[in-house]
Amino acid sequence: MKFILTMYVCSFLHQDCAPGVVYPTHFDSWYDCTMQAHVESTQLLLSLTQDMVEDNRIATKYTCTLAVGA
C-alpha cells in the first residue's frame, strides 16, 4: 500500500483553505505519511511571518490517501 500526502494552508479567520498541494513522494505507510505532514506543516509555518499567521489564523491540514494503482 502507498499513501499520497496532500497539504492545505487554511485561514481559520476567513474559514477557507487554499487548493491542496499533492506531494510527489508516495509513502509506504500511514505513519510515514502523517509524520511527513507534520514536518511539512512546521516548515511551511516557519516560512511565514508570525504576524501573517496571527492576523489570518493560519494553520495547515492534510490528508493521506491511498494511491490508486501503487
GIGIJO-V812322 format. One line per field, one symbol per residue. ss: DSSP state (@ for helix, = for strand, . for the rest). psi: psi as a letter, one per 40 degrees, with the letter a starting at -180 (. if undefined). burial: # if it has 24 or more other ideal C-beta (glycine too) atoms within 12 Angstrom, else .. Layout:
ss=???
psi=???
burial=???
This chain:
ss=..=========....==...=======..@@@@@@@@@@@@@@@@@...@@@@@@@.=========....
psi=hiihhhiihihedefiiiiihhidhhieidddddddddddddddddeiiddddddefhiiiiihihhhe.
burial=..########............#...#.....#..##..##..#.............#####.#......
